Amino acid sequence: MKIHPSIYGMAREKDTPSSDAFAVKSWGDTVIAVLADGAGTGEPAREAAQRAVSSLVSHYHARPKSWEPARALEEFTKLLNRMFYQESMARFERPEMVSTLAVAVIEGDRLYGVNVGDSRICLGRQGGMLVLSEDHVDEERRNVLTKALGMAPELDPHVFETEVRDGDVAFLCSDGVSNHYEVAGLATALEGRSSARSIVKTARAAASDETLDDMSAIVIDIAETGKLRAMSERSLTIPTALAKGEVLDGYELLRPLQIGGRVWLAEKDGIQVVLKFAPVEALESEQHLNAYLREVWNATRIKNDFFVRAEEPAGATARYYVMEFVNAPSLATLLTTRRLHVDEALALGSFLSRSAAALLKLDIVHGDIKPENVLVLREGDALSFKLVDLGSAAEIFSVTSRAGTASYLAPERFHGAPVSERTEIFAMGVTLFQALTGRLPYGRIERFQTPSFSAPKSPTRLNANIPPWLEAIVLRAISIDPECRYQHYSELTFDLAHPNKVEPFHERGTSLLERNPLGFYRTGFFLLLFTVLWLLLQLLSRR
């Protein structure tokens, strides 16, 4: 099975514990996702939700082999219900350990599920969405549960089974999400492969002070059904050497596009494409193989015009994937002949921030934004762009190494900070600075160097055509202090589109003379004038 799960949760209030609990676990050819919502904000409800998740996962992992998945889920749910009810009566003399439960198990091409309460389980398919769970709530008072774990001594859970297909998306969420998301909007989000984080934050933004609740979600993107490790266990070769004129699965290799010979321009049926092969190191290194498989996964699941299209061809006999061939130079190549004009730089900055936002919906960051990875296309008198090379792409906050190109790494990345929107924005800012001035703001940095950063030269000193507001945007994006930088892609996108609202930027500790020369000299003038008048008064008073 080839899947990509994402999970995310937010508490009702900052710095308070959430009553939601969730987990995804896989082993062999099984994937299980469990989500529980404690009925209330008290500690017993939170404990019930957390224990329901951990117990269900461990119970199912050790289930009797003679039990079918649906039977196992039903039996374990009933067992948890009895445990919680009896413990509540012993500890509190009334049901306090009460929680909803939603479980989805994927084995082969089947999805098995069970639910009690109003936490939902859905299946997205081709732009539509099927709700598999039942909402166990009072018809008139929708906030009152009619079924939940620990509510009564006996429980009749809703158990179901359905087929899953390649491209489906399984989705679980607490009522804090479903209450703030229309079914059609959620179907659209799942079709677009939005991550759990993106869906929860959208629901959060739609909530009012009165409807705000704990929110959590699980998204399981099912690219291929089957066995969990099928992709890595396929008997595919990794060619150690490739040569011009060689034909592989009908693709004729025309010429290498990168040093190292692992990326080739090829042709099949009169159509030119790009083939990217697994590195030779993957023959002996599981780490290299896994990194390549993750790159393939990221490249093939991104579907928008910011990036080149990619796919894994059916019937491939070697480890490679296919990308569309865009016959265009890189930004790095263009910058060897000229700098970008202001309007071109604006288009580039907007492209970088919007393409990064598209990746963020999948919970990933590019990880290596630089001119070499930006293709430049000409549309009439204007330029457009495409972002390539997802070899360094990773889940946001997941990488703390120096992966990427040193000259474009944010200062904090050299000291173990994880990749984030702020570090990606720094790379965008360096790229813009270089595109406008022809220089790197902090000079060329070697891979294993740990540099010390000082304030860069003013872009306007290197290119007098840069307007002050654009200089402020670039300097804010490449700020040495991450707290002074743009914190989110949307902030950068907004400033690029609204020059009249851009505020001047200066690093912390910048002197008044540097921040506001006119104000400095005006203040000095009045101080000097005051001093002269005072001295004159002193002189006159002595006479």
VOGU-3710 file (C-alpha; in Angstrom, 3 decimals, decimal comma):
1> mkihpsiygm> 0,000/0,000/0,000  1,276/3,446/-0,897  -0,217/5,966/1,498  0,569/9,327/3,049  -1,054/10,055/6,426  -1,214/13,425/8,149  -2,606/14,234/11,613  -3,186/17,521/13,381  -5,033/18,859/16,383  -5,634/22,202/18,108
11> arekdtpssd> -6,967/22,805/21,589  -9,942/25,092/22,125  -7,734/27,591/23,956  -4,014/28,219/23,824  -1,956/26,658/26,628  -4,834/24,373/27,672  -4,941/20,608/27,085  -7,166/19,256/24,325  -9,827/16,628/25,012  -9,131/15,106/21,576
21> afavkswgdt> -6,705/12,234/21,039  -5,626/10,574/17,802  -3,046/8,237/16,275  -2,116/6,465/13,053  -0,068/3,273/13,057  0,965/0,800/10,364  2,534/-2,641/10,320  2,762/-5,287/7,628  -0,178/-4,690/5,285  -2,335/-2,902/7,884
31> viavladgag> -2,954/0,773/8,606  -5,104/1,847/11,552  -6,299/5,373/12,348  -8,041/6,143/15,650  -9,578/9,409/16,854  -11,433/10,056/20,127  -13,036/13,182/21,581  -13,498/13,325/25,342  -17,061/14,384/26,221  -16,227/17,507/28,194
41> tgepareaaq> -13,155/19,446/29,224  -12,494/17,612/32,487  -9,541/15,354/33,163  -11,613/12,081/33,170  -12,888/12,809/29,642  -9,365/13,584/28,380  -8,088/10,415/30,027  -10,838/8,382/28,366  -9,995/9,744/24,916  -6,277/9,103/25,320
51> ravsslvshy> -6,775/5,599/26,656  -9,323/4,747/23,979  -6,802/5,587/21,245  -3,819/3,771/22,736  -5,867/0,732/23,797  -7,615/0,315/20,460  -4,325/0,409/18,556  -2,615/-2,101/20,849  -5,648/-4,396/21,009  -6,059/-4,490/17,252
61> harpkswepa> -2,358/-5,134/16,702  -2,603/-8,218/18,936  -6,054/-9,384/17,783  -6,706/-13,132/17,419  -5,912/-14,219/13,879  -9,272/-15,957/13,651  -11,123/-12,635/14,100  -12,074/-10,715/10,991  -11,279/-6,959/11,173  -14,918/-5,879/11,595
71> raleeftkll> -15,531/-8,327/14,430  -12,307/-7,321/16,174  -13,224/-3,613/16,044  -16,697/-4,284/17,438  -15,473/-6,514/20,269  -12,708/-4,138/21,321  -15,077/-1,145/21,283  -17,550/-2,969/23,536  -14,695/-3,971/25,845  -13,499/-0,367/26,189
81> nrmfyqesma> -17,040/0,799/26,874  -17,459/-1,649/29,761  -14,087/-0,744/31,214  -14,739/3,012/31,149  -18,251/2,725/32,527  -17,257/0,453/35,385  -14,187/2,534/36,276  -16,257/5,754/36,237  -18,837/4,262/38,589  -16,084/3,094/40,945
91> rferpemvst> -14,186/6,392/40,961  -16,936/9,008/40,530  -20,227/7,097/41,068  -21,432/8,377/37,702  -20,246/8,224/34,040  -17,316/10,656/33,771  -14,886/8,752/31,546  -16,926/9,358/28,410  -15,538/9,717/24,889  -16,453/9,403/21,233
101> lavaviegdr> -14,534/6,916/19,094  -13,820/6,706/15,359  -11,607/3,950/13,939  -10,635/3,166/10,339  -8,540/0,139/9,391  -7,212/-0,322/5,845  -6,098/-3,787/4,811  -5,522/-4,516/1,139  -8,350/-2,837/-0,766  -10,858/-2,827/2,121
111> lygvnvgdsr> -11,625/-0,226/4,762  -13,152/-1,444/8,037  -14,512/0,988/10,580  -16,370/1,510/13,811  -17,698/4,636/15,476  -19,706/5,818/18,464  -20,602/9,449/19,081  -20,183/12,281/16,578  -16,561/11,934/15,480  -16,769/11,280/11,758
121> iclgrqggml> -15,204/8,895/9,266  -15,451/9,798/5,576  -14,056/8,588/2,259  -13,179/11,087/-0,458  -13,267/9,890/-4,051  -13,011/11,826/-7,332  -14,315/15,081/-5,905  -17,136/13,506/-3,917  -17,286/12,354/-0,317  -19,064/9,467/1,403
131> vlsedhvdee> -19,784/9,699/5,127  -19,211/6,189/6,492  -19,898/6,858/10,173  -23,143/7,627/11,988  -23,707/10,737/14,127  -25,062/9,495/17,472  -26,626/12,758/18,652  -30,058/13,913/19,763  -32,153/15,077/16,806  -33,196/18,326/18,476
141> rrnvltkalg> -30,165/19,042/20,651  -27,269/18,297/18,313  -24,693/18,830/21,048  -26,098/15,970/23,148  -24,625/12,516/22,476  -26,916/9,476/22,415  -24,006/7,010/22,257  -20,428/7,225/23,515  -17,798/5,092/25,178  -18,437/4,834/28,928
151> mapeldphvf> -21,903/6,395/28,826  -23,865/3,189/29,571  -23,008/-0,364/30,646  -23,767/-1,777/27,188  -23,066/-0,350/23,739  -24,090/-1,147/20,165  -21,444/0,558/17,988  -21,807/1,321/14,293  -19,590/-1,091/12,333  -19,046/-0,885/8,578
161> etevrdgdva> -16,880/-2,098/5,701  -16,253/-0,698/2,211  -13,915/-0,970/-0,750  -11,076/1,505/-1,233  -9,496/2,378/-4,554  -6,297/4,000/-5,724  -6,587/7,755/-5,200  -9,140/7,594/-2,374  -8,691/9,660/0,782  -9,844/8,375/4,182
171> flcsdgvsnh> -10,698/11,129/6,660  -11,458/11,173/10,395  -12,280/14,252/12,458  -13,803/15,426/15,723  -17,048/17,421/15,742  -15,032/20,605/16,245  -13,991/20,237/12,582  -17,175/18,793/11,054  -19,335/21,494/12,673  -17,378/24,186/10,827
181> yevaglatal> -16,895/22,554/7,435  -19,559/22,078/4,766  -19,548/18,615/3,170  -18,919/20,092/-0,285  -15,998/22,165/0,977  -14,492/19,188/2,740  -14,854/17,068/-0,408  -13,011/19,748/-2,366  -10,254/19,901/0,255  -9,780/16,132/0,148
191> egrssarsiv> -9,732/16,129/-3,659  -6,971/18,734/-3,488  -5,008/16,508/-1,065  -5,153/19,076/1,723  -3,350/17,965/4,863  -4,988/17,498/8,256  -3,226/20,667/9,421  -4,699/22,729/6,576  -8,220/21,379/7,174  -8,120/21,985/10,930
201> ktaraaasde> -6,822/25,540/10,488  -9,563/26,283/7,937  -12,197/25,005/10,377  -10,618/27,021/13,166  -10,814/30,199/11,093  -14,536/29,578/10,504  -15,335/29,181/14,219  -16,788/31,962/16,348  -16,088/32,549/20,026  -19,319/30,698/20,832
211> tlddmsaivi> -18,638/27,659/18,600  -14,900/27,287/19,198  -13,984/23,725/20,220  -11,073/21,297/20,341  -10,327/20,291/16,744  -8,472/17,300/15,314  -8,283/15,441/12,033  -6,581/12,515/10,311  -6,095/12,380/6,535  -4,934/9,161/4,852
221> diaetgklra> -4,099/9,725/1,186  -4,307/6,295/-0,486  -2,214/6,518/-3,652  -2,149/2,753/-4,145  -3,947/-0,017/-2,311  -2,151/-3,282/-1,641  0,675/-4,106/0,712  2,167/-1,317/2,761  5,739/-1,936/1,638  4,928/-2,812/-1,971
231> msersltipt> 6,739/0,212/-3,330  10,058/-0,585/-1,673  9,726/-4,346/-2,291  9,090/-4,114/-6,029  11,790/-5,976/-7,938  13,049/-2,936/-9,826  16,613/-2,478/-10,937  18,718/0,593/-10,254  21,002/1,148/-13,254  24,554/1,929/-12,220
241> alakgevldg> 25,459/3,462/-15,590  23,330/5,116/-18,264  24,342/6,026/-21,806  23,070/8,166/-24,650  20,952/6,125/-27,071  20,032/3,507/-24,460  16,342/2,505/-24,534  14,554/1,705/-21,275  10,862/0,757/-21,215  10,468/2,509/-24,554
251> yellrplqig> 12,238/5,706/-23,435  15,326/6,611/-25,477  17,928/8,488/-23,444  18,997/11,638/-25,321  21,342/13,497/-22,948  22,007/13,949/-19,227  20,604/17,128/-17,679  22,617/17,117/-14,444  26,113/16,265/-13,347  26,120/12,693/-12,068
261> grvwlaekdg> 24,014/11,268/-14,860  20,861/10,435/-12,849  18,558/12,936/-14,624  18,092/12,451/-18,379  16,215/14,026/-21,254  14,430/11,146/-22,970  11,913/10,571/-25,744  9,044/8,132/-26,198  6,480/8,148/-28,984  7,806/11,484/-30,184
271> iqvvlkfapv> 7,324/13,191/-26,797  10,291/14,464/-24,820  10,253/13,936/-21,054  12,686/13,959/-18,142  13,602/10,728/-16,328  15,026/10,878/-12,814  16,653/7,652/-11,609  17,283/6,483/-8,070  20,831/7,208/-6,886  23,346/4,389/-7,179
281> ealeseqhln> 23,810/4,564/-3,380  20,245/3,222/-2,998  21,527/-0,207/-4,064  23,281/-0,590/-0,713  21,703/2,081/1,488  18,150/1,837/2,775  18,408/5,479/3,858  19,138/6,606/0,281  16,355/4,392/-1,073  13,808/5,752/1,406
291> aylrevwnat> 14,836/9,324/0,612  14,339/8,653/-3,101  10,952/6,995/-2,520  9,827/10,015/-0,506  10,953/12,318/-3,322  8,935/10,252/-5,814  5,930/10,401/-3,533  6,113/14,173/-3,144  6,735/14,810/-6,848  3,864/12,625/-8,065
301> rikndffvra> 1,211/13,867/-5,622  1,667/17,597/-6,344  -0,861/18,604/-8,971  -0,764/22,316/-9,863  0,830/24,649/-12,372  3,570/25,863/-10,030  5,473/22,602/-10,563  6,297/20,265/-13,440  3,971/17,255/-13,675  5,438/13,939/-12,563
311> eepagatary> 4,314/10,306/-12,543  5,538/6,779/-12,042  5,008/4,912/-15,340  3,053/1,670/-15,206  5,161/-1,368/-15,955  8,499/0,280/-15,195  11,419/-2,137/-14,933  13,786/0,251/-13,161  13,562/2,810/-10,370  12,833/6,103/-12,083
321> yvmefvnaps> 9,990/8,534/-12,423  8,913/10,672/-15,354  8,504/14,463/-15,420  7,232/16,739/-18,158  10,033/18,416/-20,068  9,867/22,211/-19,918  12,289/23,663/-22,453  13,244/26,732/-20,456  16,400/28,057/-18,796  16,805/28,245/-15,053
331> latllttrrl> 16,752/31,563/-13,261  20,440/30,998/-12,472  21,172/30,826/-16,210  19,197/33,998/-16,907  21,021/35,870/-14,130  24,362/35,241/-15,851  23,225/37,633/-18,597  21,091/40,207/-16,751  19,265/41,119/-13,560  15,491/41,000/-13,250
341> hvdealalgs> 13,462/44,150/-13,730  11,310/45,265/-10,805  8,067/43,922/-12,297  9,776/40,595/-13,055  11,076/40,365/-9,493  7,571/41,022/-8,195  6,241/38,177/-10,335  9,037/35,921/-9,051  8,375/36,757/-5,396  4,649/36,187/-5,769
351> flsrsaaall> 5,297/32,882/-7,541  7,665/31,657/-4,824  5,318/32,533/-1,955  2,242/31,067/-3,670  3,992/27,849/-4,739  5,299/27,405/-1,185  1,747/27,912/0,128  0,564/25,162/-2,227  3,172/22,814/-0,772  2,155/23,789/2,753
361> kldivhgdik> -1,342/22,426/2,101  0,393/19,046/1,884  2,374/19,837/5,052  5,663/19,980/3,154  8,293/22,588/2,309  10,554/22,642/-0,750  13,763/22,784/1,267  16,054/24,066/-1,518  14,649/27,256/-3,035  17,315/28,920/-5,186
371> penvlvlreg> 17,704/30,249/-8,760  18,933/26,863/-10,046  15,588/25,299/-9,100  13,408/27,933/-10,776  12,623/27,575/-14,487  11,922/30,825/-16,369  9,252/30,815/-19,080  8,417/33,759/-21,311  4,796/34,651/-21,953  4,837/37,595/-24,341
381> dalsfklvdl> 6,744/40,390/-22,623  6,281/38,872/-19,150  8,028/36,047/-17,315  6,438/33,082/-15,560  8,094/30,394/-13,492  8,050/26,762/-12,414  9,684/25,254/-9,322  11,643/22,011/-9,792  13,698/19,469/-7,818  11,847/18,135/-4,780
391> gsaaeifsvt> 14,831/16,114/-3,627  15,040/18,149/-0,414  11,283/18,408/0,163  10,182/17,366/3,644  7,350/17,705/6,124  7,366/21,099/7,795  9,353/21,145/11,083  10,683/17,624/10,357  14,252/18,443/9,268  16,860/20,007/11,558
401> sragtasyla> 19,916/19,255/9,409  21,611/21,551/6,911  19,843/19,915/3,974  19,625/22,356/1,087  22,113/24,861/-0,353  24,174/26,669/2,276  24,074/30,151/0,723  20,260/30,121/0,928  19,880/28,620/4,411  18,471/30,828/7,153
411> perfhgapvs> 20,994/31,591/9,932  19,081/29,495/12,478  19,325/26,420/10,207  23,067/26,322/10,939  22,231/25,824/14,624  19,659/23,032/14,457  16,437/24,962/13,819  13,856/22,993/11,797  12,603/23,909/8,339  9,586/26,204/8,564
421> erteifamgv> 7,779/28,956/6,701  10,296/31,439/8,115  13,321/29,520/6,843  11,728/29,071/3,412  10,945/32,797/3,275  14,635/33,511/3,952  15,587/31,428/0,892  12,990/33,301/-1,171  14,435/36,620/0,011  17,995/35,593/-0,890
431> tlfqaltgrl> 16,752/34,533/-4,331  15,002/37,898/-4,822  18,070/39,827/-3,614  20,240/37,905/-6,071  17,728/38,354/-8,917  17,621/42,131/-8,389  21,309/42,811/-7,650  23,283/39,928/-9,114  24,838/39,247/-5,699  24,192/37,071/-2,664
441> pygrierfqt> 23,313/39,213/0,390  25,609/37,308/2,759  28,158/36,070/0,221  28,743/32,512/-0,899  28,635/30,037/1,994  30,221/26,599/1,781  28,307/23,479/2,762  30,208/22,679/5,958  30,803/26,284/6,997  29,064/27,785/10,048
451> psfsapkspt> 28,948/31,461/9,057  28,480/34,569/11,155  25,949/36,930/9,639  26,167/40,725/9,541  23,840/43,225/7,913  23,880/42,968/4,098  24,430/45,878/1,740  21,370/47,888/0,863  19,875/46,484/-2,387  19,286/50,040/-3,662
461> rlnanippwl> 23,026/50,714/-3,477  23,563/47,793/-5,833  20,602/48,597/-8,071  19,234/52,139/-8,015  16,071/51,038/-9,846  14,761/49,157/-6,798  11,987/51,170/-5,107  12,253/51,640/-1,318  9,171/49,517/-0,610  10,606/46,539/-2,534
471> eaivlraisi> 13,912/46,935/-0,695  11,962/46,774/2,587  10,279/43,535/1,488  13,576/41,902/0,532  15,368/43,018/3,705  12,513/41,793/5,892  12,554/38,403/4,127  16,318/37,964/4,689  16,419/39,319/8,227  19,052/37,632/10,377
481> dpecryqhys> 16,568/37,613/13,261  13,777/35,119/12,466  11,354/37,079/14,665  11,798/40,139/12,437  11,227/38,139/9,262  7,876/37,477/7,611  6,328/34,714/9,684  3,998/33,300/7,009  3,931/33,082/3,218  0,648/35,018/3,159
491> eltfdlahpn> 2,347/38,074/4,693  4,965/38,137/1,949  2,307/37,631/-0,745  0,258/40,517/0,654  3,141/43,003/0,760  4,194/42,155/-2,794  0,649/42,901/-3,966  0,212/46,098/-1,872  3,334/48,304/-2,222  1,570/51,296/-0,650
501> kvepfhergt> 1,098/49,364/2,606  4,691/48,160/2,993  6,356/49,572/6,095  10,075/50,493/6,133  12,271/47,745/7,564  15,305/47,951/9,817  17,009/45,242/11,836  16,781/45,452/15,611  19,419/47,728/17,063  19,678/49,881/13,934
511> sllernplgf> 20,625/53,462/14,857  18,239/56,381/14,311  20,634/57,782/11,694  20,306/54,613/9,613  16,575/54,162/10,219  15,539/57,781/9,616  18,337/60,143/8,468  15,933/63,079/8,033  14,478/62,559/11,495  17,982/62,250/12,949
521> yrtgfflllf> 19,176/65,546/11,471  15,881/67,293/12,260  16,134/66,179/15,896  19,768/67,295/15,996  18,862/70,674/14,530  16,214/71,384/17,158  18,478/70,186/19,983  21,235/72,458/18,740  18,806/75,350/18,350  17,499/74,807/21,879
531> tvlwlllqll> 21,057/74,706/23,243  22,027/77,949/21,451  18,900/79,753/22,680  19,522/78,553/26,238  23,123/79,760/26,137  21,960/83,097/24,716  19,434/83,501/27,539  22,133/82,694/30,090  24,401/85,318/28,586  21,672/87,994/28,554
541> srr> 20,672/87,245/32,152  24,217/87,959/33,353  24,100/91,422/31,795
//
